[in-house]
Amino acid sequence: MVRLRFIVTILTISVVLILAVYLRNSGDRLYNQIESEQRRQNRLKLQLRQKQLRLEGLINPARLSESLSK
């Protein structure tokens, strides 16, 4: 009986430790994925802002009058 209790205790501790490692790896993976997506989002925002500035430059009245005078 004592031996069975010891084996069950060891198995329970092992399962808990394996589960803890799995959850930690899962959390790390999710954190890295979120960081990657945030970097991608920031890069896309920067590209969008650059395109907006370029478009504003194209439709700027001063720029249009320069183009028409040439």
PQR file of N, CA, C, O and H, with PARSE charges and radii, in Angstrom:
ATOM      1  N   MET A   1       0.821  -1.195   0.000 -0.4000 1.5000
ATOM      2  CA  MET A   1       0.000   0.000   0.000 -0.0000 2.0000
ATOM      3  C   MET A   1       0.864   1.258   0.000  0.5500 1.7000
ATOM      4  O   MET A   1       0.585   2.214  -0.723 -0.5500 1.4000
ATOM      5  N   VAL A   2       1.910   1.248   0.813 -0.4000 1.5000
ATOM      6  CA  VAL A   2       2.802   2.402   0.890 -0.0000 2.0000
ATOM      7  C   VAL A   2       3.532   2.571  -0.441  0.5500 1.7000
ATOM      8  O   VAL A   2       3.740   3.685  -0.921 -0.5500 1.4000
ATOM      9  H   VAL A   2       2.137   0.472   1.401  0.4000 1.0000
ATOM     10  N   ARG A   3       3.910   1.452  -1.014 -0.4000 1.5000
ATOM     11  CA  ARG A   3       4.608   1.493  -2.299 -0.0000 2.0000
ATOM     12  C   ARG A   3       3.704   2.075  -3.391  0.5500 1.7000
ATOM     13  O   ARG A   3       4.156   2.878  -4.208 -0.5500 1.4000
ATOM     14  H   ARG A   3       3.742   0.546  -0.624  0.4000 1.0000
ATOM     15  N   LEU A   4       2.453   1.678  -3.405 -0.4000 1.5000
ATOM     16  CA  LEU A   4       1.497   2.195  -4.393 -0.0000 2.0000
ATOM     17  C   LEU A   4       1.297   3.695  -4.212  0.5500 1.7000
ATOM     18  O   LEU A   4       1.254   4.434  -5.196 -0.5500 1.4000
ATOM     19  H   LEU A   4       2.086   1.026  -2.742  0.4000 1.0000
ATOM     20  N   ARG A   5       1.176   4.145  -2.988 -0.4000 1.5000
ATOM     21  CA  ARG A   5       1.012   5.565  -2.702 -0.0000 2.0000
ATOM     22  C   ARG A   5       2.250   6.343  -3.175  0.5500 1.7000
ATOM     23  O   ARG A   5       2.132   7.437  -3.728 -0.5500 1.4000
ATOM     24  H   ARG A   5       1.211   3.545  -2.190  0.4000 1.0000
ATOM     25  N   PHE A   6       3.428   5.766  -2.950 -0.4000 1.5000
ATOM     26  CA  PHE A   6       4.675   6.392  -3.386 -0.0000 2.0000
ATOM     27  C   PHE A   6       4.712   6.514  -4.908  0.5500 1.7000
ATOM     28  O   PHE A   6       5.085   7.563  -5.432 -0.5500 1.4000
ATOM     29  H   PHE A   6       3.523   4.877  -2.500  0.4000 1.0000
ATOM     30  N   ILE A   7       4.335   5.469  -5.615 -0.4000 1.5000
ATOM     31  CA  ILE A   7       4.337   5.471  -7.080 -0.0000 2.0000
ATOM     32  C   ILE A   7       3.338   6.503  -7.615  0.5500 1.7000
ATOM     33  O   ILE A   7       3.653   7.242  -8.547 -0.5500 1.4000
ATOM     34  H   ILE A   7       4.032   4.616  -5.190  0.4000 1.0000
ATOM     35  N   VAL A   8       2.150   6.556  -7.038 -0.4000 1.5000
ATOM     36  CA  VAL A   8       1.140   7.524  -7.456 -0.0000 2.0000
ATOM     37  C   VAL A   8       1.626   8.945  -7.211  0.5500 1.7000
ATOM     38  O   VAL A   8       1.417   9.830  -8.041 -0.5500 1.4000
ATOM     39  H   VAL A   8       1.893   5.955  -6.281  0.4000 1.0000
ATOM     40  N   THR A   9       2.274   9.161  -6.071 -0.4000 1.5000
ATOM     41  CA  THR A   9       2.809  10.490  -5.758 -0.0000 2.0000
ATOM     42  C   THR A   9       3.875  10.896  -6.769  0.5500 1.7000
ATOM     43  O   THR A   9       3.863  12.023  -7.264 -0.5500 1.4000
ATOM     44  H   THR A   9       2.444   8.442  -5.397  0.4000 1.0000
ATOM     45  N   ILE A  10       4.790   9.991  -7.076 -0.4000 1.5000
ATOM     46  CA  ILE A  10       5.858  10.270  -8.054 -0.0000 2.0000
ATOM     47  C   ILE A  10       5.249  10.545  -9.431  0.5500 1.7000
ATOM     48  O   ILE A  10       5.667  11.485 -10.106 -0.5500 1.4000
ATOM     49  H   ILE A  10       4.799   9.076  -6.673  0.4000 1.0000
ATOM     50  N   LEU A  11       4.290   9.760  -9.850 -0.4000 1.5000
ATOM     51  CA  LEU A  11       3.640   9.967 -11.151 -0.0000 2.0000
ATOM     52  C   LEU A  11       2.907  11.306 -11.190  0.5500 1.7000
ATOM     53  O   LEU A  11       2.958  12.014 -12.196 -0.5500 1.4000
ATOM     54  H   LEU A  11       3.950   8.996  -9.301  0.4000 1.0000
ATOM     55  N   THR A  12       2.230  11.650 -10.107 -0.4000 1.5000
ATOM     56  CA  THR A  12       1.511  12.925 -10.050 -0.0000 2.0000
ATOM     57  C   THR A  12       2.478  14.091 -10.152  0.5500 1.7000
ATOM     58  O   THR A  12       2.236  15.036 -10.903 -0.5500 1.4000
ATOM     59  H   THR A  12       2.188  11.074  -9.290  0.4000 1.0000
ATOM     60  N   ILE A  13       3.564  14.031  -9.407 -0.4000 1.5000
ATOM     61  CA  ILE A  13       4.564  15.101  -9.461 -0.0000 2.0000
ATOM     62  C   ILE A  13       5.156  15.203 -10.860  0.5500 1.7000
ATOM     63  O   ILE A  13       5.359  16.304 -11.372 -0.5500 1.4000
ATOM     64  H   ILE A  13       3.760  13.263  -8.796  0.4000 1.0000
ATOM     65  N   SER A  14       5.432  14.059 -11.480 -0.4000 1.5000
ATOM     66  CA  SER A  14       5.985  14.054 -12.843 -0.0000 2.0000
ATOM     67  C   SER A  14       5.028  14.684 -13.837  0.5500 1.7000
ATOM     68  O   SER A  14       5.432  15.488 -14.677 -0.5500 1.4000
ATOM     69  H   SER A  14       5.266  13.165 -11.064  0.4000 1.0000
ATOM     70  N   VAL A  15       3.765  14.319 -13.740 -0.4000 1.5000
ATOM     71  CA  VAL A  15       2.764  14.874 -14.653 -0.0000 2.0000
ATOM     72  C   VAL A  15       2.637  16.380 -14.454  0.5500 1.7000
ATOM     73  O   VAL A  15       2.540  17.127 -15.428 -0.5500 1.4000
ATOM     74  H   VAL A  15       3.437  13.666 -13.058  0.4000 1.0000
ATOM     75  N   VAL A  16       2.637  16.827 -13.214 -0.4000 1.5000
ATOM     76  CA  VAL A  16       2.528  18.256 -12.927 -0.0000 2.0000
ATOM     77  C   VAL A  16       3.729  19.003 -13.491  0.5500 1.7000
ATOM     78  O   VAL A  16       3.568  20.073 -14.079 -0.5500 1.4000
ATOM     79  H   VAL A  16       2.716  16.220 -12.423  0.4000 1.0000
ATOM     80  N   LEU A  17       4.918  18.463 -13.324 -0.4000 1.5000
ATOM     81  CA  LEU A  17       6.121  19.119 -13.852 -0.0000 2.0000
ATOM     82  C   LEU A  17       6.131  19.150 -15.377  0.5500 1.7000
ATOM     83  O   LEU A  17       6.503  20.160 -15.974 -0.5500 1.4000
ATOM     84  H   LEU A  17       5.049  17.595 -12.847  0.4000 1.0000
ATOM     85  N   ILE A  18       5.727  18.059 -16.005 -0.4000 1.5000
ATOM     86  CA  ILE A  18       5.652  18.029 -17.475 -0.0000 2.0000
ATOM     87  C   ILE A  18       4.633  19.046 -17.970  0.5500 1.7000
ATOM     88  O   ILE A  18       4.881  19.745 -18.952 -0.5500 1.4000
ATOM     89  H   ILE A  18       5.425  17.238 -15.520  0.4000 1.0000
ATOM     90  N   LEU A  19       3.504  19.131 -17.307 -0.4000 1.5000
ATOM     91  CA  LEU A  19       2.477  20.095 -17.678 -0.0000 2.0000
ATOM     92  C   LEU A  19       2.984  21.524 -17.498  0.5500 1.7000
ATOM     93  O   LEU A  19       2.703  22.386 -18.331 -0.5500 1.4000
ATOM     94  H   LEU A  19       3.303  18.563 -16.509  0.4000 1.0000
ATOM     95  N   ALA A  20       3.719  21.783 -16.433 -0.4000 1.5000
ATOM     96  CA  ALA A  20       4.268  23.120 -16.198 -0.0000 2.0000
ATOM     97  C   ALA A  20       5.242  23.504 -17.307  0.5500 1.7000
ATOM     98  O   ALA A  20       5.217  24.637 -17.788 -0.5500 1.4000
ATOM     99  H   ALA A  20       3.947  21.083 -15.757  0.4000 1.0000
ATOM    100  N   VAL A  21       6.089  22.581 -17.712 -0.4000 1.5000
ATOM    101  CA  VAL A  21       7.039  22.857 -18.803 -0.0000 2.0000
ATOM    102  C   VAL A  21       6.286  23.109 -20.100  0.5500 1.7000
ATOM    103  O   VAL A  21       6.623  24.030 -20.844 -0.5500 1.4000
ATOM    104  H   VAL A  21       6.109  21.661 -17.322  0.4000 1.0000
ATOM    105  N   TYR A  22       5.279  22.306 -20.374 -0.4000 1.5000
ATOM    106  CA  TYR A  22       4.490  22.494 -21.594 -0.0000 2.0000
ATOM    107  C   TYR A  22       3.816  23.863 -21.605  0.5500 1.7000
ATOM    108  O   TYR A  22       3.848  24.564 -22.616 -0.5500 1.4000
ATOM    109  H   TYR A  22       5.006  21.557 -19.769  0.4000 1.0000
ATOM    110  N   LEU A  23       3.212  24.240 -20.492 -0.4000 1.5000
ATOM    111  CA  LEU A  23       2.529  25.536 -20.421 -0.0000 2.0000
ATOM    112  C   LEU A  23       3.523  26.682 -20.546  0.5500 1.7000
ATOM    113  O   LEU A  23       3.221  27.699 -21.171 -0.5500 1.4000
ATOM    114  H   LEU A  23       3.186  23.671 -19.671  0.4000 1.0000
ATOM    115  N   ARG A  24       4.690  26.531 -19.967 -0.4000 1.5000
ATOM    116  CA  ARG A  24       5.707  27.586 -20.079 -0.0000 2.0000
ATOM    117  C   ARG A  24       6.163  27.743 -21.526  0.5500 1.7000
ATOM    118  O   ARG A  24       6.281  28.863 -22.022 -0.5500 1.4000
ATOM    119  H   ARG A  24       4.936  25.706 -19.459  0.4000 1.0000
ATOM    120  N   ASN A  25       6.417  26.633 -22.200 -0.4000 1.5000
ATOM    121  CA  ASN A  25       6.811  26.692 -23.611 -0.0000 2.0000
ATOM    122  C   ASN A  25       5.697  27.297 -24.458  0.5500 1.7000
ATOM    123  O   ASN A  25       5.951  28.066 -25.385 -0.5500 1.4000
ATOM    124  H   ASN A  25       6.321  25.723 -21.797  0.4000 1.0000
ATOM    125  N   SER A  26       4.486  26.943 -24.130 -0.4000 1.5000
ATOM    126  CA  SER A  26       3.337  27.492 -24.841 -0.0000 2.0000
ATOM    127  C   SER A  26       3.267  29.005 -24.653  0.5500 1.7000
ATOM    128  O   SER A  26       3.042  29.747 -25.610 -0.5500 1.4000
ATOM    129  H   SER A  26       4.280  26.319 -23.377  0.4000 1.0000
ATOM    130  N   GLY A  27       3.460  29.452 -23.432 -0.4000 1.5000
ATOM    131  CA  GLY A  27       3.441  30.884 -23.142 -0.0000 2.0000
ATOM    132  C   GLY A  27       4.558  31.622 -23.871  0.5500 1.7000
ATOM    133  O   GLY A  27       4.343  32.709 -24.407 -0.5500 1.4000
ATOM    134  H   GLY A  27       3.644  28.849 -22.655  0.4000 1.0000
ATOM    135  N   ASP A  28       5.745  31.033 -23.889 -0.4000 1.5000
ATOM    136  CA  ASP A  28       6.866  31.646 -24.603 -0.0000 2.0000
ATOM    137  C   ASP A  28       6.574  31.752 -26.100  0.5500 1.7000
ATOM    138  O   ASP A  28       6.873  32.761 -26.737 -0.5500 1.4000
ATOM    139  H   ASP A  28       5.920  30.150 -23.453  0.4000 1.0000
ATOM    140  N   ARG A  29       5.994  30.704 -26.635 -0.4000 1.5000
ATOM    141  CA  ARG A  29       5.655  30.702 -28.061 -0.0000 2.0000
ATOM    142  C   ARG A  29       4.643  31.796 -28.373  0.5500 1.7000
ATOM    143  O   ARG A  29       4.787  32.522 -29.356 -0.5500 1.4000
ATOM    144  H   ARG A  29       5.751  29.883 -26.117  0.4000 1.0000
ATOM    145  N   LEU A  30       3.622  31.912 -27.534 -0.4000 1.5000
ATOM    146  CA  LEU A  30       2.604  32.941 -27.746 -0.0000 2.0000
ATOM    147  C   LEU A  30       3.203  34.336 -27.609  0.5500 1.7000
ATOM    148  O   LEU A  30       2.872  35.226 -28.392 -0.5500 1.4000
ATOM    149  H   LEU A  30       3.505  31.322 -26.735  0.4000 1.0000
ATOM    150  N   TYR A  31       4.072  34.537 -26.635 -0.4000 1.5000
ATOM    151  CA  TYR A  31       4.719  35.834 -26.443 -0.0000 2.0000
ATOM    152  C   TYR A  31       5.541  36.209 -27.675  0.5500 1.7000
ATOM    153  O   TYR A  31       5.476  37.341 -28.155 -0.5500 1.4000
ATOM    154  H   TYR A  31       4.341  33.814 -25.999  0.4000 1.0000
ATOM    155  N   ASN A  32       6.307  35.256 -28.176 -0.4000 1.5000
ATOM    156  CA  ASN A  32       7.121  35.530 -29.371 -0.0000 2.0000
ATOM    157  C   ASN A  32       6.247  35.822 -30.581  0.5500 1.7000
ATOM    158  O   ASN A  32       6.579  36.683 -31.396 -0.5500 1.4000
ATOM    159  H   ASN A  32       6.360  34.337 -27.787  0.4000 1.0000
ATOM    160  N   GLN A  33       5.151  35.121 -30.700 -0.4000 1.5000
ATOM    161  CA  GLN A  33       4.235  35.343 -31.814 -0.0000 2.0000
ATOM    162  C   GLN A  33       3.607  36.736 -31.717  0.5500 1.7000
ATOM    163  O   GLN A  33       3.479  37.430 -32.726 -0.5500 1.4000
ATOM    164  H   GLN A  33       4.881  34.422 -30.038  0.4000 1.0000
ATOM    165  N   ILE A  34       3.221  37.139 -30.527 -0.4000 1.5000
ATOM    166  CA  ILE A  34       2.629  38.465 -30.335 -0.0000 2.0000
ATOM    167  C   ILE A  34       3.653  39.552 -30.652  0.5500 1.7000
ATOM    168  O   ILE A  34       3.334  40.530 -31.327 -0.5500 1.4000
ATOM    169  H   ILE A  34       3.324  36.575 -29.708  0.4000 1.0000
ATOM    170  N   GLU A  35       4.878  39.381 -30.169 -0.4000 1.5000
ATOM    171  CA  GLU A  35       5.941  40.352 -30.441 -0.0000 2.0000
ATOM    172  C   GLU A  35       6.188  40.469 -31.938  0.5500 1.7000
ATOM    173  O   GLU A  35       6.347  41.572 -32.461 -0.5500 1.4000
ATOM    174  H   GLU A  35       5.138  38.586 -29.621  0.4000 1.0000
ATOM    175  N   SER A  36       6.219  39.351 -32.613 -0.4000 1.5000
ATOM    176  CA  SER A  36       6.436  39.344 -34.059 -0.0000 2.0000
ATOM    177  C   SER A  36       5.319  40.080 -34.791  0.5500 1.7000
ATOM    178  O   SER A  36       5.576  40.853 -35.714 -0.5500 1.4000
ATOM    179  H   SER A  36       6.090  38.456 -32.188  0.4000 1.0000
ATOM    180  N   GLU A  37       4.089  39.837 -34.376 -0.4000 1.5000
ATOM    181  CA  GLU A  37       2.952  40.501 -35.014 -0.0000 2.0000
ATOM    182  C   GLU A  37       2.936  42.000 -34.713  0.5500 1.7000
ATOM    183  O   GLU A  37       2.539  42.800 -35.561 -0.5500 1.4000
ATOM    184  H   GLU A  37       3.881  39.209 -33.626  0.4000 1.0000
ATOM    185  N   GLN A  38       3.364  42.378 -33.515 -0.4000 1.5000
ATOM    186  CA  GLN A  38       3.426  43.803 -33.194 -0.0000 2.0000
ATOM    187  C   GLN A  38       4.487  44.501 -34.041  0.5500 1.7000
ATOM    188  O   GLN A  38       4.273  45.618 -34.512 -0.5500 1.4000
ATOM    189  H   GLN A  38       3.687  41.728 -32.826  0.4000 1.0000
ATOM    190  N   ARG A  39       5.636  43.840 -34.234 -0.4000 1.5000
ATOM    191  CA  ARG A  39       6.668  44.418 -35.103 -0.0000 2.0000
ATOM    192  C   ARG A  39       6.152  44.555 -36.533  0.5500 1.7000
ATOM    193  O   ARG A  39       6.390  45.563 -37.199 -0.5500 1.4000
ATOM    194  H   ARG A  39       5.809  42.933 -33.851  0.4000 1.0000
ATOM    195  N   ARG A  40       5.445  43.529 -36.990 -0.4000 1.5000
ATOM    196  CA  ARG A  40       4.871  43.568 -38.343 -0.0000 2.0000
ATOM    197  C   ARG A  40       3.855  44.698 -38.460  0.5500 1.7000
ATOM    198  O   ARG A  40       3.833  45.424 -39.454 -0.5500 1.4000
ATOM    199  H   ARG A  40       5.252  42.711 -36.449  0.4000 1.0000
ATOM    200  N   GLN A  41       3.014  44.842 -37.439 -0.4000 1.5000
ATOM    201  CA  GLN A  41       2.005  45.898 -37.437 -0.0000 2.0000
ATOM    202  C   GLN A  41       2.667  47.278 -37.454  0.5500 1.7000
ATOM    203  O   GLN A  41       2.224  48.167 -38.182 -0.5500 1.4000
ATOM    204  H   GLN A  41       3.032  44.252 -36.632  0.4000 1.0000
ATOM    205  N   ASN A  42       3.708  47.461 -36.669 -0.4000 1.5000
ATOM    206  CA  ASN A  42       4.414  48.745 -36.656 -0.0000 2.0000
ATOM    207  C   ASN A  42       5.056  49.031 -38.008  0.5500 1.7000
ATOM    208  O   ASN A  42       5.038  50.168 -38.481 -0.5500 1.4000
ATOM    209  H   ASN A  42       4.068  46.739 -36.078  0.4000 1.0000
ATOM    210  N   ARG A  43       5.624  47.997 -38.630 -0.4000 1.5000
ATOM    211  CA  ARG A  43       6.230  48.162 -39.958 -0.0000 2.0000
ATOM    212  C   ARG A  43       5.168  48.554 -40.990  0.5500 1.7000
ATOM    213  O   ARG A  43       5.407  49.415 -41.837 -0.5500 1.4000
ATOM    214  H   ARG A  43       5.639  47.074 -38.246  0.4000 1.0000
ATOM    215  N   LEU A  44       4.003  47.923 -40.914 -0.4000 1.5000
ATOM    216  CA  LEU A  44       2.918  48.248 -41.841 -0.0000 2.0000
ATOM    217  C   LEU A  44       2.392  49.659 -41.619  0.5500 1.7000
ATOM    218  O   LEU A  44       2.066  50.364 -42.574 -0.5500 1.4000
ATOM    219  H   LEU A  44       3.809  47.224 -40.226  0.4000 1.0000
ATOM    220  N   LYS A  45       2.308  50.069 -40.348 -0.4000 1.5000
ATOM    221  CA  LYS A  45       1.877  51.439 -40.049 -0.0000 2.0000
ATOM    222  C   LYS A  45       2.859  52.451 -40.627  0.5500 1.7000
ATOM    223  O   LYS A  45       2.455  53.478 -41.172 -0.5500 1.4000
ATOM    224  H   LYS A  45       2.572  49.496 -39.572  0.4000 1.0000
ATOM    225  N   LEU A  46       4.150  52.156 -40.506 -0.4000 1.5000
ATOM    226  CA  LEU A  46       5.174  53.041 -41.049 -0.0000 2.0000
ATOM    227  C   LEU A  46       5.061  53.127 -42.577  0.5500 1.7000
ATOM    228  O   LEU A  46       5.146  54.212 -43.153 -0.5500 1.4000
ATOM    229  H   LEU A  46       4.478  51.322 -40.063  0.4000 1.0000
ATOM    230  N   GLN A  47       4.870  51.987 -43.213 -0.4000 1.5000
ATOM    231  CA  GLN A  47       4.703  51.989 -44.672 -0.0000 2.0000
ATOM    232  C   GLN A  47       3.467  52.776 -45.079  0.5500 1.7000
ATOM    233  O   GLN A  47       3.501  53.533 -46.050 -0.5500 1.4000
ATOM    234  H   GLN A  47       4.801  51.106 -42.745  0.4000 1.0000
ATOM    235  N   LEU A  48       2.373  52.601 -44.339 -0.4000 1.5000
ATOM    236  CA  LEU A  48       1.147  53.330 -44.634 -0.0000 2.0000
ATOM    237  C   LEU A  48       1.372  54.829 -44.484  0.5500 1.7000
ATOM    238  O   LEU A  48       0.939  55.609 -45.332 -0.5500 1.4000
ATOM    239  H   LEU A  48       2.345  51.986 -43.550  0.4000 1.0000
ATOM    240  N   ARG A  49       2.037  55.230 -43.426 -0.4000 1.5000
ATOM    241  CA  ARG A  49       2.300  56.650 -43.205 -0.0000 2.0000
ATOM    242  C   ARG A  49       3.163  57.224 -44.332  0.5500 1.7000
ATOM    243  O   ARG A  49       2.924  58.343 -44.787 -0.5500 1.4000
ATOM    244  H   ARG A  49       2.389  54.596 -42.737  0.4000 1.0000
ATOM    245  N   GLN A  50       4.160  56.467 -44.778 -0.4000 1.5000
ATOM    246  CA  GLN A  50       4.995  56.934 -45.882 -0.0000 2.0000
ATOM    247  C   GLN A  50       4.168  57.092 -47.161  0.5500 1.7000
ATOM    248  O   GLN A  50       4.351  58.057 -47.902 -0.5500 1.4000
ATOM    249  H   GLN A  50       4.354  55.559 -44.408  0.4000 1.0000
ATOM    250  N   LYS A  51       3.275  56.162 -47.416 -0.4000 1.5000
ATOM    251  CA  LYS A  51       2.425  56.254 -48.601 -0.0000 2.0000
ATOM    252  C   LYS A  51       1.454  57.432 -48.490  0.5500 1.7000
ATOM    253  O   LYS A  51       1.173  58.111 -49.477 -0.5500 1.4000
ATOM    254  H   LYS A  51       3.127  55.378 -46.814  0.4000 1.0000
ATOM    255  N   GLN A  52       0.944  57.667 -47.269 -0.4000 1.5000
ATOM    256  CA  GLN A  52       0.055  58.808 -47.070 -0.0000 2.0000
ATOM    257  C   GLN A  52       0.792  60.121 -47.335  0.5500 1.7000
ATOM    258  O   GLN A  52       0.253  61.025 -47.974 -0.5500 1.4000
ATOM    259  H   GLN A  52       1.173  57.116 -46.467  0.4000 1.0000
ATOM    260  N   LEU A  53       2.019  60.218 -46.842 -0.4000 1.5000
ATOM    261  CA  LEU A  53       2.805  61.436 -47.074 -0.0000 2.0000
ATOM    262  C   LEU A  53       3.104  61.620 -48.555  0.5500 1.7000
ATOM    263  O   LEU A  53       3.042  62.736 -49.070 -0.5500 1.4000
ATOM    264  H   LEU A  53       2.457  59.483 -46.323  0.4000 1.0000
ATOM    265  N   ARG A  54       3.423  60.540 -49.233 -0.4000 1.5000
ATOM    266  CA  ARG A  54       3.681  60.612 -50.669 -0.0000 2.0000
ATOM    267  C   ARG A  54       2.418  61.059 -51.411  0.5500 1.7000
ATOM    268  O   ARG A  54       2.495  61.885 -52.320 -0.5500 1.4000
ATOM    269  H   ARG A  54       3.473  59.633 -48.815  0.4000 1.0000
ATOM    270  N   LEU A  55       1.264  60.521 -51.028 -0.4000 1.5000
ATOM    271  CA  LEU A  55      -0.005  60.894 -51.664 -0.0000 2.0000
ATOM    272  C   LEU A  55      -0.336  62.358 -51.379  0.5500 1.7000
ATOM    273  O   LEU A  55      -0.790  63.079 -52.267 -0.5500 1.4000
ATOM    274  H   LEU A  55       1.202  59.851 -50.289  0.4000 1.0000
ATOM    275  N   GLU A  56      -0.111  62.793 -50.147 -0.4000 1.5000
ATOM    276  CA  GLU A  56      -0.369  64.196 -49.815 -0.0000 2.0000
ATOM    277  C   GLU A  56       0.532  65.106 -50.638  0.5500 1.7000
ATOM    278  O   GLU A  56       0.122  66.190 -51.054 -0.5500 1.4000
ATOM    279  H   GLU A  56       0.258  62.207 -49.425  0.4000 1.0000
ATOM    280  N   GLY A  57       1.756  64.660 -50.868 -0.4000 1.5000
ATOM    281  CA  GLY A  57       2.668  65.438 -51.699 -0.0000 2.0000
ATOM    282  C   GLY A  57       2.180  65.526 -53.136  0.5500 1.7000
ATOM    283  O   GLY A  57       2.376  66.538 -53.808 -0.5500 1.4000
ATOM    284  H   GLY A  57       2.089  63.780 -50.530  0.4000 1.0000
ATOM    285  N   LEU A  58       1.546  64.460 -53.600 -0.4000 1.5000
ATOM    286  CA  LEU A  58       1.054  64.454 -54.985 -0.0000 2.0000
ATOM    287  C   LEU A  58      -0.181  65.330 -55.159  0.5500 1.7000
ATOM    288  O   LEU A  58      -0.369  65.937 -56.214 -0.5500 1.4000
ATOM    289  H   LEU A  58       1.387  63.637 -53.054  0.4000 1.0000
ATOM    290  N   ILE A  59      -1.022  65.400 -54.129 -0.4000 1.5000
ATOM    291  CA  ILE A  59      -2.265  66.169 -54.275 -0.0000 2.0000
ATOM    292  C   ILE A  59      -2.179  67.540 -53.603  0.5500 1.7000
ATOM    293  O   ILE A  59      -3.176  68.260 -53.542 -0.5500 1.4000
ATOM    294  H   ILE A  59      -0.869  64.908 -53.272  0.4000 1.0000
ATOM    295  N   ASN A  60      -1.014  67.900 -53.106 -0.4000 1.5000
ATOM    296  CA  ASN A  60      -0.814  69.204 -52.480 -0.0000 2.0000
ATOM    297  C   ASN A  60      -0.987  70.300 -53.540  0.5500 1.7000
ATOM    298  O   ASN A  60      -0.368  70.209 -54.600 -0.5500 1.4000
ATOM    299  H   ASN A  60      -0.205  67.315 -53.156  0.4000 1.0000
ATOM    300  N   PRO A  61      -1.798  71.322 -53.296 -0.5600 1.5000
ATOM    301  CA  PRO A  61      -2.031  72.370 -54.299  0.2800 2.0000
ATOM    302  C   PRO A  61      -0.742  73.059 -54.763  0.5500 1.7000
ATOM    303  O   PRO A  61      -0.609  73.377 -55.944 -0.5500 1.4000
ATOM    304  N   ALA A  62       0.188  73.288 -53.870 -0.4000 1.5000
ATOM    305  CA  ALA A  62       1.452  73.901 -54.265 -0.0000 2.0000
ATOM    306  C   ALA A  62       2.202  72.989 -55.217  0.5500 1.7000
ATOM    307  O   ALA A  62       2.801  73.462 -56.184 -0.5500 1.4000
ATOM    308  H   ALA A  62       0.080  73.030 -52.910  0.4000 1.0000
ATOM    309  N   ARG A  63       2.180  71.719 -54.965 -0.4000 1.5000
ATOM    310  CA  ARG A  63       2.856  70.751 -55.824 -0.0000 2.0000
ATOM    311  C   ARG A  63       2.151  70.664 -57.174  0.5500 1.7000
ATOM    312  O   ARG A  63       2.804  70.520 -58.208 -0.5500 1.4000
ATOM    313  H   ARG A  63       1.693  71.336 -54.180  0.4000 1.0000
ATOM    314  N   LEU A  64       0.819  70.750 -57.171 -0.4000 1.5000
ATOM    315  CA  LEU A  64       0.078  70.693 -58.432 -0.0000 2.0000
ATOM    316  C   LEU A  64       0.395  71.920 -59.288  0.5500 1.7000
ATOM    317  O   LEU A  64       0.561  71.807 -60.502 -0.5500 1.4000
ATOM    318  H   LEU A  64       0.288  70.866 -56.331  0.4000 1.0000
ATOM    319  N   SER A  65       0.477  73.081 -58.658 -0.4000 1.5000
ATOM    320  CA  SER A  65       0.783  74.281 -59.447 -0.0000 2.0000
ATOM    321  C   SER A  65       2.199  74.207 -60.006  0.5500 1.7000
ATOM    322  O   SER A  65       2.448  74.710 -61.102 -0.5500 1.4000
ATOM    323  H   SER A  65       0.342  73.173 -57.672  0.4000 1.0000
ATOM    324  N   GLU A  66       3.139  73.590 -59.278 -0.4000 1.5000
ATOM    325  CA  GLU A  66       4.489  73.394 -59.796 -0.0000 2.0000
ATOM    326  C   GLU A  66       4.456  72.489 -61.018  0.5500 1.7000
ATOM    327  O   GLU A  66       5.124  72.749 -62.019 -0.5500 1.4000
ATOM    328  H   GLU A  66       2.937  73.181 -58.388  0.4000 1.0000
ATOM    329  N   SER A  67       3.669  71.422 -60.922 -0.4000 1.5000
ATOM    330  CA  SER A  67       3.575  70.476 -62.034 -0.0000 2.0000
ATOM    331  C   SER A  67       2.930  71.120 -63.250  0.5500 1.7000
ATOM    332  O   SER A  67       3.344  70.861 -64.380 -0.5500 1.4000
ATOM    333  H   SER A  67       3.126  71.210 -60.109  0.4000 1.0000
ATOM    334  N   LEU A  68       1.926  71.953 -63.034 -0.4000 1.5000
ATOM    335  CA  LEU A  68       1.224  72.586 -64.160 -0.0000 2.0000
ATOM    336  C   LEU A  68       2.092  73.677 -64.811  0.5500 1.7000
ATOM    337  O   LEU A  68       1.992  73.914 -66.015 -0.5500 1.4000
ATOM    338  H   LEU A  68       1.589  72.163 -62.116  0.4000 1.0000
ATOM    339  N   SER A  69       2.927  74.328 -64.025 -0.4000 1.5000
ATOM    340  CA  SER A  69       3.745  75.403 -64.591 -0.0000 2.0000
ATOM    341  C   SER A  69       4.892  74.852 -65.429  0.5500 1.7000
ATOM    342  O   SER A  69       5.470  75.595 -66.223 -0.5500 1.4000
ATOM    343  H   SER A  69       3.008  74.135 -63.047  0.4000 1.0000
ATOM    344  N   LYS A  70       5.234  73.604 -65.282 -0.4000 1.5000
ATOM    345  CA  LYS A  70       6.338  73.012 -66.069 -0.0000 2.0000
ATOM    346  C   LYS A  70       5.922  72.704 -67.437  0.5500 1.7000
ATOM    347  O   LYS A  70       6.722  72.205 -68.228 -0.5500 1.4000
ATOM    348  H   LYS A  70       4.764  73.001 -64.637  0.4000 1.0000
TER
END
